Amino acid sequence: MNAGVWHWYPTYGGGKEDFDFKWLESFKNLADFGADYERYGNGEGFRTYQELLGDQISCDSSRVYLAKSRRFLQLR
């Protein structure tokens, strides 16, 4: 996997969240994103995922965003 991965957990006493954690993956570019899915599908990464996690994780709503980093933008 060639991605950055983050997990966020609800705070204690923060409310009545209906999730255990949020999982985010980021890729440098669409080519890396596509290569990761290639490994997952045709490279049978899904088998390893199933062996390790089984039915322990479910995703109720997956999303994909395309963004551009503005962190190193040159200011005029």
mmCIF file of the N, C-alpha and C atoms, coordinates in Angstrom:
data_MODEL
# 
_entry.id   MODEL 
# 
loop_
_atom_site.group_PDB 
_atom_site.id 
_atom_site.type_symbol 
_atom_site.label_atom_id 
_atom_site.label_alt_id 
_atom_site.label_comp_id 
_atom_site.label_asym_id 
_atom_site.label_entity_id 
_atom_site.label_seq_id 
_atom_site.pdbx_PDB_ins_code 
_atom_site.Cartn_x 
_atom_site.Cartn_y 
_atom_site.Cartn_z 
_atom_site.occupancy 
_atom_site.B_iso_or_equiv 
_atom_site.pdbx_formal_charge 
_atom_site.auth_seq_id 
_atom_site.auth_comp_id 
_atom_site.auth_asym_id 
_atom_site.auth_atom_id 
_atom_site.pdbx_PDB_model_num 
ATOM 1   N N  . MET A 1 1  ? 0.845   -1.173  0.000   1.00 0.00 ? 1  MET A N  1 
ATOM 2   C CA . MET A 1 1  ? 0.000   0.000   0.000   1.00 0.00 ? 1  MET A CA 1 
ATOM 3   C C  . MET A 1 1  ? 0.889   1.234   0.000   1.00 0.00 ? 1  MET A C  1 
ATOM 4   N N  . ASN A 1 2  ? 0.545   2.171   -0.824  1.00 0.00 ? 2  ASN A N  1 
ATOM 5   C CA . ASN A 1 2  ? 1.347   3.373   -0.971  1.00 0.00 ? 2  ASN A CA 1 
ATOM 6   C C  . ASN A 1 2  ? 0.512   4.593   -0.579  1.00 0.00 ? 2  ASN A C  1 
ATOM 7   N N  . ALA A 1 3  ? -0.061  4.551   0.623   1.00 0.00 ? 3  ALA A N  1 
ATOM 8   C CA . ALA A 1 3  ? -0.990  5.600   1.044   1.00 0.00 ? 3  ALA A CA 1 
ATOM 9   C C  . ALA A 1 3  ? -0.672  6.070   2.453   1.00 0.00 ? 3  ALA A C  1 
ATOM 10  N N  . GLY A 1 4  ? -1.149  7.263   2.759   1.00 0.00 ? 4  GLY A N  1 
ATOM 11  C CA . GLY A 1 4  ? -1.170  7.719   4.144   1.00 0.00 ? 4  GLY A CA 1 
ATOM 12  C C  . GLY A 1 4  ? -2.481  7.264   4.747   1.00 0.00 ? 4  GLY A C  1 
ATOM 13  N N  . VAL A 1 5  ? -2.461  6.774   5.973   1.00 0.00 ? 5  VAL A N  1 
ATOM 14  C CA . VAL A 1 5  ? -3.676  6.267   6.617   1.00 0.00 ? 5  VAL A CA 1 
ATOM 15  C C  . VAL A 1 5  ? -3.839  6.945   7.972   1.00 0.00 ? 5  VAL A C  1 
ATOM 16  N N  . TRP A 1 6  ? -5.053  7.440   8.231   1.00 0.00 ? 6  TRP A N  1 
ATOM 17  C CA . TRP A 1 6  ? -5.369  8.066   9.510   1.00 0.00 ? 6  TRP A CA 1 
ATOM 18  C C  . TRP A 1 6  ? -6.621  7.438   10.084  1.00 0.00 ? 6  TRP A C  1 
ATOM 19  N N  . HIS A 1 7  ? -6.663  7.378   11.410  1.00 0.00 ? 7  HIS A N  1 
ATOM 20  C CA . HIS A 1 7  ? -7.861  6.931   12.131  1.00 0.00 ? 7  HIS A CA 1 
ATOM 21  C C  . HIS A 1 7  ? -8.241  8.010   13.123  1.00 0.00 ? 7  HIS A C  1 
ATOM 22  N N  . TRP A 1 8  ? -9.527  8.316   13.203  1.00 0.00 ? 8  TRP A N  1 
ATOM 23  C CA . TRP A 1 8  ? -10.040 9.231   14.223  1.00 0.00 ? 8  TRP A CA 1 
ATOM 24  C C  . TRP A 1 8  ? -11.039 8.478   15.068  1.00 0.00 ? 8  TRP A C  1 
ATOM 25  N N  . TYR A 1 9  ? -10.953 8.679   16.384  1.00 0.00 ? 9  TYR A N  1 
ATOM 26  C CA . TYR A 1 9  ? -11.839 8.020   17.327  1.00 0.00 ? 9  TYR A CA 1 
ATOM 27  C C  . TYR A 1 9  ? -12.672 9.063   18.052  1.00 0.00 ? 9  TYR A C  1 
ATOM 28  N N  . PRO A 1 10 ? -13.937 8.745   18.356  1.00 0.00 ? 10 PRO A N  1 
ATOM 29  C CA . PRO A 1 10 ? -14.743 9.706   19.101  1.00 0.00 ? 10 PRO A CA 1 
ATOM 30  C C  . PRO A 1 10 ? -14.169 9.901   20.509  1.00 0.00 ? 10 PRO A C  1 
ATOM 31  N N  . THR A 1 11 ? -14.338 11.083  21.037  1.00 0.00 ? 11 THR A N  1 
ATOM 32  C CA . THR A 1 11 ? -13.850 11.359  22.387  1.00 0.00 ? 11 THR A CA 1 
ATOM 33  C C  . THR A 1 11 ? -14.812 10.795  23.416  1.00 0.00 ? 11 THR A C  1 
ATOM 34  N N  . TYR A 1 12 ? -14.284 10.479  24.588  1.00 0.00 ? 12 TYR A N  1 
ATOM 35  C CA . TYR A 1 12 ? -15.131 9.990   25.666  1.00 0.00 ? 12 TYR A CA 1 
ATOM 36  C C  . TYR A 1 12 ? -16.080 11.093  26.105  1.00 0.00 ? 12 TYR A C  1 
ATOM 37  N N  . GLY A 1 13 ? -17.341 10.765  26.206  1.00 0.00 ? 13 GLY A N  1 
ATOM 38  C CA . GLY A 1 13 ? -18.329 11.743  26.608  1.00 0.00 ? 13 GLY A CA 1 
ATOM 39  C C  . GLY A 1 13 ? -18.648 12.754  25.543  1.00 0.00 ? 13 GLY A C  1 
ATOM 40  N N  . GLY A 1 14 ? -18.219 12.494  24.305  1.00 0.00 ? 14 GLY A N  1 
ATOM 41  C CA . GLY A 1 14 ? -18.408 13.462  23.237  1.00 0.00 ? 14 GLY A CA 1 
ATOM 42  C C  . GLY A 1 14 ? -19.797 13.479  22.635  1.00 0.00 ? 14 GLY A C  1 
ATOM 43  N N  . GLY A 1 15 ? -20.577 12.489  22.894  1.00 0.00 ? 15 GLY A N  1 
ATOM 44  C CA . GLY A 1 15 ? -21.918 12.439  22.307  1.00 0.00 ? 15 GLY A CA 1 
ATOM 45  C C  . GLY A 1 15 ? -22.333 11.020  22.023  1.00 0.00 ? 15 GLY A C  1 
ATOM 46  N N  . LYS A 1 16 ? -23.293 10.878  21.173  1.00 0.00 ? 16 LYS A N  1 
ATOM 47  C CA . LYS A 1 16 ? -23.831 9.557   20.850  1.00 0.00 ? 16 LYS A CA 1 
ATOM 48  C C  . LYS A 1 16 ? -23.450 9.158   19.430  1.00 0.00 ? 16 LYS A C  1 
ATOM 49  N N  . GLU A 1 17 ? -22.155 9.105   19.169  1.00 0.00 ? 17 GLU A N  1 
ATOM 50  C CA . GLU A 1 17 ? -21.676 8.727   17.836  1.00 0.00 ? 17 GLU A CA 1 
ATOM 51  C C  . GLU A 1 17 ? -22.105 7.311   17.513  1.00 0.00 ? 17 GLU A C  1 
ATOM 52  N N  . ASP A 1 18 ? -22.437 7.088   16.260  1.00 0.00 ? 18 ASP A N  1 
ATOM 53  C CA . ASP A 1 18 ? -22.846 5.751   15.835  1.00 0.00 ? 18 ASP A CA 1 
ATOM 54  C C  . ASP A 1 18 ? -21.727 5.045   15.062  1.00 0.00 ? 18 ASP A C  1 
ATOM 55  N N  . PHE A 1 19 ? -20.476 5.394   15.382  1.00 0.00 ? 19 PHE A N  1 
ATOM 56  C CA . PHE A 1 19 ? -19.323 4.759   14.745  1.00 0.00 ? 19 PHE A CA 1 
ATOM 57  C C  . PHE A 1 19 ? -18.237 4.536   15.797  1.00 0.00 ? 19 PHE A C  1 
ATOM 58  N N  . ASP A 1 20 ? -17.356 3.591   15.523  1.00 0.00 ? 20 ASP A N  1 
ATOM 59  C CA . ASP A 1 20 ? -16.226 3.316   16.416  1.00 0.00 ? 20 ASP A CA 1 
ATOM 60  C C  . ASP A 1 20 ? -15.019 4.158   16.050  1.00 0.00 ? 20 ASP A C  1 
ATOM 61  N N  . PHE A 1 21 ? -14.804 4.353   14.754  1.00 0.00 ? 21 PHE A N  1 
ATOM 62  C CA . PHE A 1 21 ? -13.712 5.206   14.293  1.00 0.00 ? 21 PHE A CA 1 
ATOM 63  C C  . PHE A 1 21 ? -13.934 5.568   12.835  1.00 0.00 ? 21 PHE A C  1 
ATOM 64  N N  . LYS A 1 22 ? -13.250 6.602   12.390  1.00 0.00 ? 22 LYS A N  1 
ATOM 65  C CA . LYS A 1 22 ? -13.248 7.010   10.985  1.00 0.00 ? 22 LYS A CA 1 
ATOM 66  C C  . LYS A 1 22 ? -11.883 6.643   10.406  1.00 0.00 ? 22 LYS A C  1 
ATOM 67  N N  . TRP A 1 23 ? -11.865 6.172   9.190   1.00 0.00 ? 23 TRP A N  1 
ATOM 68  C CA . TRP A 1 23 ? -10.649 5.715   8.522   1.00 0.00 ? 23 TRP A CA 1 
ATOM 69  C C  . TRP A 1 23 ? -10.472 6.528   7.238   1.00 0.00 ? 23 TRP A C  1 
ATOM 70  N N  . LEU A 1 24 ? -9.315  7.141   7.086   1.00 0.00 ? 24 LEU A N  1 
ATOM 71  C CA . LEU A 1 24 ? -9.026  7.949   5.907   1.00 0.00 ? 24 LEU A CA 1 
ATOM 72  C C  . LEU A 1 24 ? -7.726  7.486   5.276   1.00 0.00 ? 24 LEU A C  1 
ATOM 73  N N  . GLU A 1 25 ? -7.734  7.357   3.969   1.00 0.00 ? 25 GLU A N  1 
ATOM 74  C CA . GLU A 1 25 ? -6.521  7.049   3.209   1.00 0.00 ? 25 GLU A CA 1 
ATOM 75  C C  . GLU A 1 25 ? -6.284  8.183   2.235   1.00 0.00 ? 25 GLU A C  1 
ATOM 76  N N  . SER A 1 26 ? -5.025  8.557   2.047   1.00 0.00 ? 26 SER A N  1 
ATOM 77  C CA . SER A 1 26 ? -4.696  9.583   1.065   1.00 0.00 ? 26 SER A CA 1 
ATOM 78  C C  . SER A 1 26 ? -3.583  9.073   0.158   1.00 0.00 ? 26 SER A C  1 
ATOM 79  N N  . PHE A 1 27 ? -3.621  9.538   -1.087  1.00 0.00 ? 27 PHE A N  1 
ATOM 80  C CA . PHE A 1 27 ? -2.638  9.145   -2.089  1.00 0.00 ? 27 PHE A CA 1 
ATOM 81  C C  . PHE A 1 27 ? -2.039  10.383  -2.706  1.00 0.00 ? 27 PHE A C  1 
ATOM 82  N N  . LYS A 1 28 ? -0.798  10.287  -3.113  1.00 0.00 ? 28 LYS A N  1 
ATOM 83  C CA . LYS A 1 28 ? -0.107  11.416  -3.730  1.00 0.00 ? 28 LYS A CA 1 
ATOM 84  C C  . LYS A 1 28 ? -0.745  11.813  -5.059  1.00 0.00 ? 28 LYS A C  1 
ATOM 85  N N  . ASN A 1 29 ? -1.228  10.818  -5.795  1.00 0.00 ? 29 ASN A N  1 
ATOM 86  C CA . ASN A 1 29 ? -1.826  11.095  -7.100  1.00 0.00 ? 29 ASN A CA 1 
ATOM 87  C C  . ASN A 1 29 ? -2.763  9.949   -7.473  1.00 0.00 ? 29 ASN A C  1 
ATOM 88  N N  . LEU A 1 30 ? -3.478  10.119  -8.563  1.00 0.00 ? 30 LEU A N  1 
ATOM 89  C CA . LEU A 1 30 ? -4.439  9.100   -8.989  1.00 0.00 ? 30 LEU A CA 1 
ATOM 90  C C  . LEU A 1 30 ? -3.760  7.818   -9.441  1.00 0.00 ? 30 LEU A C  1 
ATOM 91  N N  . ALA A 1 31 ? -2.528  7.912   -9.942  1.00 0.00 ? 31 ALA A N  1 
ATOM 92  C CA . ALA A 1 31 ? -1.800  6.704   -10.350 1.00 0.00 ? 31 ALA A CA 1 
ATOM 93  C C  . ALA A 1 31 ? -1.527  5.814   -9.140  1.00 0.00 ? 31 ALA A C  1 
ATOM 94  N N  . ASP A 1 32 ? -1.118  6.410   -8.011  1.00 0.00 ? 32 ASP A N  1 
ATOM 95  C CA . ASP A 1 32 ? -0.898  5.624   -6.787  1.00 0.00 ? 32 ASP A CA 1 
ATOM 96  C C  . ASP A 1 32 ? -2.204  5.023   -6.276  1.00 0.00 ? 32 ASP A C  1 
ATOM 97  N N  . PHE A 1 33 ? -3.273  5.799   -6.359  1.00 0.00 ? 33 PHE A N  1 
ATOM 98  C CA . PHE A 1 33 ? -4.590  5.319   -5.952  1.00 0.00 ? 33 PHE A CA 1 
ATOM 99  C C  . PHE A 1 33 ? -4.993  4.105   -6.793  1.00 0.00 ? 33 PHE A C  1 
ATOM 100 N N  . GLY A 1 34 ? -4.830  4.214   -8.114  1.00 0.00 ? 34 GLY A N  1 
ATOM 101 C CA . GLY A 1 34 ? -5.169  3.110   -9.005  1.00 0.00 ? 34 GLY A CA 1 
ATOM 102 C C  . GLY A 1 34 ? -4.292  1.891   -8.788  1.00 0.00 ? 34 GLY A C  1 
ATOM 103 N N  . ALA A 1 35 ? -2.995  2.112   -8.533  1.00 0.00 ? 35 ALA A N  1 
ATOM 104 C CA . ALA A 1 35 ? -2.076  0.986   -8.290  1.00 0.00 ? 35 ALA A CA 1 
ATOM 105 C C  . ALA A 1 35 ? -2.461  0.247   -7.014  1.00 0.00 ? 35 ALA A C  1 
ATOM 106 N N  . ASP A 1 36 ? -2.902  0.979   -5.996  1.00 0.00 ? 36 ASP A N  1 
ATOM 107 C CA . ASP A 1 36 ? -3.328  0.343   -4.752  1.00 0.00 ? 36 ASP A CA 1 
ATOM 108 C C  . ASP A 1 36 ? -4.556  -0.529  -4.982  1.00 0.00 ? 36 ASP A C  1 
ATOM 109 N N  . TYR A 1 37 ? -5.508  -0.022  -5.737  1.00 0.00 ? 37 TYR A N  1 
ATOM 110 C CA . TYR A 1 37 ? -6.700  -0.823  -6.029  1.00 0.00 ? 37 TYR A CA 1 
ATOM 111 C C  . TYR A 1 37 ? -6.373  -2.010  -6.929  1.00 0.00 ? 37 TYR A C  1 
ATOM 112 N N  . GLU A 1 38 ? -5.397  -1.856  -7.788  1.00 0.00 ? 38 GLU A N  1 
ATOM 113 C CA . GLU A 1 38 ? -4.935  -2.983  -8.611  1.00 0.00 ? 38 GLU A CA 1 
ATOM 114 C C  . GLU A 1 38 ? -4.378  -4.093  -7.723  1.00 0.00 ? 38 GLU A C  1 
ATOM 115 N N  . ARG A 1 39 ? -3.555  -3.714  -6.751  1.00 0.00 ? 39 ARG A N  1 
ATOM 116 C CA . ARG A 1 39 ? -2.994  -4.702  -5.812  1.00 0.00 ? 39 ARG A CA 1 
ATOM 117 C C  . ARG A 1 39 ? -4.093  -5.343  -4.973  1.00 0.00 ? 39 ARG A C  1 
ATOM 118 N N  . TYR A 1 40 ? -5.060  -4.545  -4.569  1.00 0.00 ? 40 TYR A N  1 
ATOM 119 C CA . TYR A 1 40 ? -6.159  -5.056  -3.745  1.00 0.00 ? 40 TYR A CA 1 
ATOM 120 C C  . TYR A 1 40 ? -7.013  -6.051  -4.519  1.00 0.00 ? 40 TYR A C  1 
ATOM 121 N N  . GLY A 1 41 ? -7.329  -5.724  -5.763  1.00 0.00 ? 41 GLY A N  1 
ATOM 122 C CA . GLY A 1 41 ? -8.196  -6.583  -6.567  1.00 0.00 ? 41 GLY A CA 1 
ATOM 123 C C  . GLY A 1 41 ? -7.442  -7.699  -7.260  1.00 0.00 ? 41 GLY A C  1 
ATOM 124 N N  . ASN A 1 42 ? -6.684  -7.364  -8.275  1.00 0.00 ? 42 ASN A N  1 
ATOM 125 C CA . ASN A 1 42 ? -5.985  -8.371  -9.069  1.00 0.00 ? 42 ASN A CA 1 
ATOM 126 C C  . ASN A 1 42 ? -4.795  -8.977  -8.345  1.00 0.00 ? 42 ASN A C  1 
ATOM 127 N N  . GLY A 1 43 ? -4.202  -8.235  -7.407  1.00 0.00 ? 43 GLY A N  1 
ATOM 128 C CA . GLY A 1 43 ? -3.096  -8.775  -6.622  1.00 0.00 ? 43 GLY A CA 1 
ATOM 129 C C  . GLY A 1 43 ? -3.566  -9.568  -5.416  1.00 0.00 ? 43 GLY A C  1 
ATOM 130 N N  . GLU A 1 44 ? -4.877  -9.713  -5.280  1.00 0.00 ? 44 GLU A N  1 
ATOM 131 C CA . GLU A 1 44 ? -5.528  -10.489 -4.223  1.00 0.00 ? 44 GLU A CA 1 
ATOM 132 C C  . GLU A 1 44 ? -5.260  -9.960  -2.821  1.00 0.00 ? 44 GLU A C  1 
ATOM 133 N N  . GLY A 1 45 ? -5.048  -8.637  -2.712  1.00 0.00 ? 45 GLY A N  1 
ATOM 134 C CA . GLY A 1 45 ? -4.929  -8.028  -1.393  1.00 0.00 ? 45 GLY A CA 1 
ATOM 135 C C  . GLY A 1 45 ? -6.200  -8.174  -0.575  1.00 0.00 ? 45 GLY A C  1 
ATOM 136 N N  . PHE A 1 46 ? -7.331  -8.326  -1.259  1.00 0.00 ? 46 PHE A N  1 
ATOM 137 C CA . PHE A 1 46 ? -8.595  -8.514  -0.567  1.00 0.00 ? 46 PHE A CA 1 
ATOM 138 C C  . PHE A 1 46 ? -8.590  -9.798  0.267   1.00 0.00 ? 46 PHE A C  1 
ATOM 139 N N  . ARG A 1 47 ? -7.840  -10.796 -0.174  1.00 0.00 ? 47 ARG A N  1 
ATOM 140 C CA . ARG A 1 47 ? -7.756  -12.042 0.616   1.00 0.00 ? 47 ARG A CA 1 
ATOM 141 C C  . ARG A 1 47 ? -7.035  -11.805 1.941   1.00 0.00 ? 47 ARG A C  1 
ATOM 142 N N  . THR A 1 48 ? -5.941  -11.063 1.910   1.00 0.00 ? 48 THR A N  1 
ATOM 143 C CA . THR A 1 48 ? -5.209  -10.738 3.134   1.00 0.00 ? 48 THR A CA 1 
ATOM 144 C C  . THR A 1 48 ? -6.082  -9.900  4.054   1.00 0.00 ? 48 THR A C  1 
ATOM 145 N N  . TYR A 1 49 ? -6.768  -8.906  3.489   1.00 0.00 ? 49 TYR A N  1 
ATOM 146 C CA . TYR A 1 49 ? -7.676  -8.065  4.266   1.00 0.00 ? 49 TYR A CA 1 
ATOM 147 C C  . TYR A 1 49 ? -8.724  -8.930  4.969   1.00 0.00 ? 49 TYR A C  1 
ATOM 148 N N  . GLN A 1 50 ? -9.311  -9.874  4.236   1.00 0.00 ? 50 GLN A N  1 
ATOM 149 C CA . GLN A 1 50 ? -10.340 -10.745 4.811   1.00 0.00 ? 50 GLN A CA 1 
ATOM 150 C C  . GLN A 1 50 ? -9.763  -11.647 5.897   1.00 0.00 ? 50 GLN A C  1 
ATOM 151 N N  . GLU A 1 51 ? -8.561  -12.158 5.695   1.00 0.00 ? 51 GLU A N  1 
ATOM 152 C CA . GLU A 1 51 ? -7.930  -13.007 6.706   1.00 0.00 ? 51 GLU A CA 1 
ATOM 153 C C  . GLU A 1 51 ? -7.650  -12.235 7.992   1.00 0.00 ? 51 GLU A C  1 
ATOM 154 N N  . LEU A 1 52 ? -7.187  -10.987 7.854   1.00 0.00 ? 52 LEU A N  1 
ATOM 155 C CA . LEU A 1 52 ? -6.826  -10.184 9.018   1.00 0.00 ? 52 LEU A CA 1 
ATOM 156 C C  . LEU A 1 52 ? -8.030  -9.594  9.734   1.00 0.00 ? 52 LEU A C  1 
ATOM 157 N N  . LEU A 1 53 ? -8.990  -9.093  8.979   1.00 0.00 ? 53 LEU A N  1 
ATOM 158 C CA . LEU A 1 53 ? -10.089 -8.333  9.585   1.00 0.00 ? 53 LEU A CA 1 
ATOM 159 C C  . LEU A 1 53 ? -11.441 -9.029  9.510   1.00 0.00 ? 53 LEU A C  1 
ATOM 160 N N  . GLY A 1 54 ? -11.608 -9.904  8.534   1.00 0.00 ? 54 GLY A N  1 
ATOM 161 C CA . GLY A 1 54 ? -12.885 -10.605 8.409   1.00 0.00 ? 54 GLY A CA 1 
ATOM 162 C C  . GLY A 1 54 ? -14.051 -9.638  8.389   1.00 0.00 ? 54 GLY A C  1 
ATOM 163 N N  . ASP A 1 55 ? -15.029 -9.899  9.242   1.00 0.00 ? 55 ASP A N  1 
ATOM 164 C CA . ASP A 1 55 ? -16.205 -9.040  9.310   1.00 0.00 ? 55 ASP A CA 1 
ATOM 165 C C  . ASP A 1 55 ? -16.114 -8.026  10.451  1.00 0.00 ? 55 ASP A C  1 
ATOM 166 N N  . GLN A 1 56 ? -14.907 -7.747  10.921  1.00 0.00 ? 56 GLN A N  1 
ATOM 167 C CA . GLN A 1 56 ? -14.717 -6.820  12.034  1.00 0.00 ? 56 GLN A CA 1 
ATOM 168 C C  . GLN A 1 56 ? -14.915 -5.359  11.634  1.00 0.00 ? 56 GLN A C  1 
ATOM 169 N N  . ILE A 1 57 ? -14.762 -5.055  10.346  1.00 0.00 ? 57 ILE A N  1 
ATOM 170 C CA . ILE A 1 57 ? -14.900 -3.679  9.869   1.00 0.00 ? 57 ILE A CA 1 
ATOM 171 C C  . ILE A 1 57 ? -15.948 -3.651  8.769   1.00 0.00 ? 57 ILE A C  1 
ATOM 172 N N  . SER A 1 58 ? -16.835 -2.682  8.880   1.00 0.00 ? 58 SER A N  1 
ATOM 173 C CA . SER A 1 58 ? -17.798 -2.467  7.804   1.00 0.00 ? 58 SER A CA 1 
ATOM 174 C C  . SER A 1 58 ? -17.797 -0.982  7.457   1.00 0.00 ? 58 SER A C  1 
ATOM 175 N N  . CYS A 1 59 ? -18.110 -0.695  6.237   1.00 0.00 ? 59 CYS A N  1 
ATOM 176 C CA . CYS A 1 59 ? -18.126 0.690   5.755   1.00 0.00 ? 59 CYS A CA 1 
ATOM 177 C C  . CYS A 1 59 ? -19.548 1.024   5.341   1.00 0.00 ? 59 CYS A C  1 
ATOM 178 N N  . ASP A 1 60 ? -20.128 2.000   6.015   1.00 0.00 ? 60 ASP A N  1 
ATOM 179 C CA . ASP A 1 60 ? -21.508 2.349   5.687   1.00 0.00 ? 60 ASP A CA 1 
ATOM 180 C C  . ASP A 1 60 ? -21.610 3.336   4.537   1.00 0.00 ? 60 ASP A C  1 
ATOM 181 N N  . SER A 1 61 ? -20.552 4.083   4.293   1.00 0.00 ? 61 SER A N  1 
ATOM 182 C CA . SER A 1 61 ? -20.618 5.096   3.234   1.00 0.00 ? 61 SER A CA 1 
ATOM 183 C C  . SER A 1 61 ? -19.210 5.490   2.815   1.00 0.00 ? 61 SER A C  1 
ATOM 184 N N  . SER A 1 62 ? -18.747 4.912   1.729   1.00 0.00 ? 62 SER A N  1 
ATOM 185 C CA . SER A 1 62 ? -17.402 5.269   1.264   1.00 0.00 ? 62 SER A CA 1 
ATOM 186 C C  . SER A 1 62 ? -17.491 6.494   0.369   1.00 0.00 ? 62 SER A C  1 
ATOM 187 N N  . ARG A 1 63 ? -16.429 7.280   0.389   1.00 0.00 ? 63 ARG A N  1 
ATOM 188 C CA . ARG A 1 63 ? -16.382 8.510   -0.390  1.00 0.00 ? 63 ARG A CA 1 
ATOM 189 C C  . ARG A 1 63 ? -15.007 8.652   -1.022  1.00 0.00 ? 63 ARG A C  1 
ATOM 190 N N  . VAL A 1 64 ? -14.948 9.355   -2.143  1.00 0.00 ? 64 VAL A N  1 
ATOM 191 C CA . VAL A 1 64 ? -13.683 9.677   -2.780  1.00 0.00 ? 64 VAL A CA 1 
ATOM 192 C C  . VAL A 1 64 ? -13.685 11.172  -3.070  1.00 0.00 ? 64 VAL A C  1 
ATOM 193 N N  . TYR A 1 65 ? -12.623 11.846  -2.651  1.00 0.00 ? 65 TYR A N  1 
ATOM 194 C CA . TYR A 1 65 ? -12.467 13.270  -2.905  1.00 0.00 ? 65 TYR A CA 1 
ATOM 195 C C  . TYR A 1 65 ? -11.183 13.496  -3.686  1.00 0.00 ? 65 TYR A C  1 
ATOM 196 N N  . LEU A 1 66 ? -11.216 14.437  -4.577  1.00 0.00 ? 66 LEU A N  1 
ATOM 197 C CA . LEU A 1 66 ? -10.028 14.841  -5.313  1.00 0.00 ? 66 LEU A CA 1 
ATOM 198 C C  . LEU A 1 66 ? -9.698  16.256  -4.860  1.00 0.00 ? 66 LEU A C  1 
ATOM 199 N N  . ALA A 1 67 ? -8.524  16.433  -4.269  1.00 0.00 ? 67 ALA A N  1 
ATOM 200 C CA . ALA A 1 67 ? -8.148  17.727  -3.710  1.00 0.00 ? 67 ALA A CA 1 
ATOM 201 C C  . ALA A 1 67 ? -6.737  18.082  -4.126  1.00 0.00 ? 67 ALA A C  1 
ATOM 202 N N  . LYS A 1 68 ? -6.434  19.347  -4.050  1.00 0.00 ? 68 LYS A N  1 
ATOM 203 C CA . LYS A 1 68 ? -5.094  19.828  -4.352  1.00 0.00 ? 68 LYS A CA 1 
ATOM 204 C C  . LYS A 1 68 ? -4.534  20.496  -3.108  1.00 0.00 ? 68 LYS A C  1 
ATOM 205 N N  . SER A 1 69 ? -3.340  20.110  -2.729  1.00 0.00 ? 69 SER A N  1 
ATOM 206 C CA . SER A 1 69 ? -2.703  20.691  -1.547  1.00 0.00 ? 69 SER A CA 1 
ATOM 207 C C  . SER A 1 69 ? -2.360  22.148  -1.808  1.00 0.00 ? 69 SER A C  1 
ATOM 208 N N  . ARG A 1 70 ? -2.696  22.990  -0.881  1.00 0.00 ? 70 ARG A N  1 
ATOM 209 C CA . ARG A 1 70 ? -2.363  24.411  -0.964  1.00 0.00 ? 70 ARG A CA 1 
ATOM 210 C C  . ARG A 1 70 ? -1.272  24.770  0.050   1.00 0.00 ? 70 ARG A C  1 
ATOM 211 N N  . ARG A 1 71 ? -0.723  23.800  0.699   1.00 0.00 ? 71 ARG A N  1 
ATOM 212 C CA . ARG A 1 71 ? 0.243   24.027  1.769   1.00 0.00 ? 71 ARG A CA 1 
ATOM 213 C C  . ARG A 1 71 ? 1.494   24.745  1.288   1.00 0.00 ? 71 ARG A C  1 
ATOM 214 N N  . PHE A 1 72 ? 1.985   24.387  0.121   1.00 0.00 ? 72 PHE A N  1 
ATOM 215 C CA . PHE A 1 72 ? 3.230   24.953  -0.372  1.00 0.00 ? 72 PHE A CA 1 
ATOM 216 C C  . PHE A 1 72 ? 3.006   25.942  -1.519  1.00 0.00 ? 72 PHE A C  1 
ATOM 217 N N  . LEU A 1 73 ? 1.833   26.506  -1.560  1.00 0.00 ? 73 LEU A N  1 
ATOM 218 C CA . LEU A 1 73 ? 1.504   27.481  -2.596  1.00 0.00 ? 73 LEU A CA 1 
ATOM 219 C C  . LEU A 1 73 ? 2.319   28.746  -2.431  1.00 0.00 ? 73 LEU A C  1 
ATOM 220 N N  . GLN A 1 74 ? 2.892   29.227  -3.512  1.00 0.00 ? 74 GLN A N  1 
ATOM 221 C CA . GLN A 1 74 ? 3.671   30.459  -3.472  1.00 0.00 ? 74 GLN A CA 1 
ATOM 222 C C  . GLN A 1 74 ? 2.719   31.649  -3.371  1.00 0.00 ? 74 GLN A C  1 
ATOM 223 N N  . LEU A 1 75 ? 2.908   32.485  -2.393  1.00 0.00 ? 75 LEU A N  1 
ATOM 224 C CA . LEU A 1 75 ? 2.110   33.690  -2.238  1.00 0.00 ? 75 LEU A CA 1 
ATOM 225 C C  . LEU A 1 75 ? 2.767   34.827  -2.983  1.00 0.00 ? 75 LEU A C  1 
ATOM 226 N N  . ARG A 1 76 ? 1.994   35.674  -3.625  1.00 0.00 ? 76 ARG A N  1 
ATOM 227 C CA . ARG A 1 76 ? 2.551   36.796  -4.386  1.00 0.00 ? 76 ARG A CA 1 
ATOM 228 C C  . ARG A 1 76 ? 2.643   38.019  -3.511  1.00 0.00 ? 76 ARG A C  1 
# 
